[in-house]
Amino acid sequence: MERKEEAQDEVHTHHLPLLTPYKMGNFQLSHRIVLAPLTRQRSYNNVPQPHAILYYSQRTTKGGLLIAEATGVSATAQGYPQTPGIWTKEQVEAWKPIVDAVHAKGGIFFCQIWHVGRVSNQGFQPNGQPPISCTDKPLTPQVRANGVDVAEFSPPQRLSTHEIPGVVNDFRIAARNAMEAGFDGVEIHGAHGYLIDQFMKDQVNDRTDEYGGSLENRCRFALEIVEAISNEIGADKVGIRLSPFANYSESGDSNPKALGLYMAESLNKYGILYCHMVEPRMVTVGEKSDSPHSLLPMRKAFNGTFLVAGGYNREDGIKAVAENRADLVVYGRLFLANPDLPKRFELNAPLNKYDRETFYIPDPVIGYTDYPFLGSTN
Ligand SMILES: Cc1cc2nc3c(=O)[nH]c(=O)nc-3n(C[C@H](O)[C@H](O)[C@H](O)COP(=O)(O)O)c2cc1C
């Protein structure tokens, strides 16, 4: 009797939708569980460190997709301590052994490239200059993700129309650098209230030039970046992350569904590899709430691979793939705390709990590479 149940379990396991292979463009993925981009603030002086080799390789599976933490495209891109960049030769060289380690275990590794825009202050900026944005509207001080510290922001400098191509070019060069570092592709960070999202959202963008006003105008900056990067490295190596429904850092939109749909449809023109969207239920970073909205219209509109993220657990992810609401499911906090997450999902094994307190500390081990693997006595 028991044996029979076991056998049935096994059959069931092998048909787990999350564990079926998937062909994403030229990449043959062995399963659907993706490591989310996760800022860990352990890249001292904006240079990736050797301890990231172990961190990423712990989370690598053969044929698994990993998205690296948000990585600055230029000296003006930063807004948090100890986050990595990819605009200097030193940074590119420092990424190489990390990428090599992921490749050695058969992983596919994309670099998330970002610019924080006004989510910054003069302390993070070259020569103490104001941060740049689409607007000069300041951001009110915000409680940091640790729930304790309050982040202060300097009033931003509104980019003039003729300065915008320079920022697009920074993204293009960062993408080229990512390929030079060995990454398999890049994910453009167009989510969560950072620079690209600031342009897209009508709560922030108050421009009167061709980058403001209509939906088409507000999305122009994002699509120019998509185009520039696609021309530089090939659209088959380009993904983008979007969070039309989110309003982090006072970056909300009055019609998020129209925005998400417009982007999904416009991205088709460039034939990029994937579109990665954050679920409407993620109202603030790390908090889940019920939402009447869904990503289904965008999933249907977009021709490439569709990734979803935000509050997924095992069952939820299985359902999303089984119901064809997503091709791949992106896991943040669960993957952070469970380096062997795909194995645990396969076995339906218990999960380690994540420790919020150590998400963003600079320690090279604690809360970073010391989460135990299944069966280890750690
Ligand atoms: C510690 C931490 C760091 C994060 N850093 C990034 C980041 O660099 N880029 C990004 O797009 N999202 C970032 N996020 C959001 C996650 O990628 C993910 O969308 C979010 O945690 C919700 O997914 P989850 O419920 O699976 O954790 C971060 C989240 C956490 C908890």
PDBQT file of the ligand as one rigid body, heavy atoms in Angstrom, charges set to zero:
ROOT
HETATM    1  C1  LIG A 401      16.519  41.233  -0.682  1.00  0.00    +0.000 C 
HETATM    2  C2  LIG A 401      15.776  41.635  -1.921  1.00  0.00    +0.000 A 
HETATM    3  C3  LIG A 401      16.447  42.284  -2.932  1.00  0.00    +0.000 A 
HETATM    4  C4  LIG A 401      15.780  42.622  -4.133  1.00  0.00    +0.000 A 
HETATM    5  N1  LIG A 401      16.486  43.186  -5.148  1.00  0.00    +0.000 NA
HETATM    6  C5  LIG A 401      15.913  43.361  -6.362  1.00  0.00    +0.000 A 
HETATM    7  C6  LIG A 401      16.670  43.797  -7.484  1.00  0.00    +0.000 A 
HETATM    8  O1  LIG A 401      17.883  43.999  -7.411  1.00  0.00    +0.000 OA
HETATM    9  N2  LIG A 401      16.015  43.953  -8.661  1.00  0.00    +0.000 N 
HETATM   10  C7  LIG A 401      14.670  43.712  -8.796  1.00  0.00    +0.000 A 
HETATM   11  O2  LIG A 401      14.129  43.870  -9.890  1.00  0.00    +0.000 OA
HETATM   12  N3  LIG A 401      13.943  43.281  -7.751  1.00  0.00    +0.000 NA
HETATM   13  C8  LIG A 401      14.529  43.072  -6.552  1.00  0.00    +0.000 A 
HETATM   14  N4  LIG A 401      13.788  42.571  -5.516  1.00  0.00    +0.000 N 
HETATM   15  C9  LIG A 401      12.431  42.072  -5.772  1.00  0.00    +0.000 C 
HETATM   16  C10 LIG A 401      12.488  40.574  -6.079  1.00  0.00    +0.000 C 
HETATM   17  O3  LIG A 401      13.171  40.322  -7.301  1.00  0.00    +0.000 OA
HETATM   18  C11 LIG A 401      11.087  39.952  -6.160  1.00  0.00    +0.000 C 
HETATM   19  O4  LIG A 401      10.361  40.527  -7.221  1.00  0.00    +0.000 OA
HETATM   20  C12 LIG A 401      10.330  40.139  -4.863  1.00  0.00    +0.000 C 
HETATM   21  O5  LIG A 401      11.108  39.689  -3.752  1.00  0.00    +0.000 OA
HETATM   22  C13 LIG A 401       9.010  39.377  -4.865  1.00  0.00    +0.000 C 
HETATM   23  O6  LIG A 401       9.228  38.014  -5.123  1.00  0.00    +0.000 OA
HETATM   24  P1  LIG A 401       9.227  36.903  -3.946  1.00  0.00    +0.000 P 
HETATM   25  O7  LIG A 401       7.875  36.976  -3.313  1.00  0.00    +0.000 OA
HETATM   26  O8  LIG A 401       9.477  35.608  -4.662  1.00  0.00    +0.000 OA
HETATM   27  O9  LIG A 401      10.318  37.253  -2.989  1.00  0.00    +0.000 OA
HETATM   28  C14 LIG A 401      14.413  42.306  -4.292  1.00  0.00    +0.000 A 
HETATM   29  C15 LIG A 401      13.737  41.687  -3.234  1.00  0.00    +0.000 A 
HETATM   30  C16 LIG A 401      14.391  41.342  -2.068  1.00  0.00    +0.000 A 
HETATM   31  C17 LIG A 401      13.636  40.628  -0.976  1.00  0.00    +0.000 C 
ENDROOT
TORSDOF 0
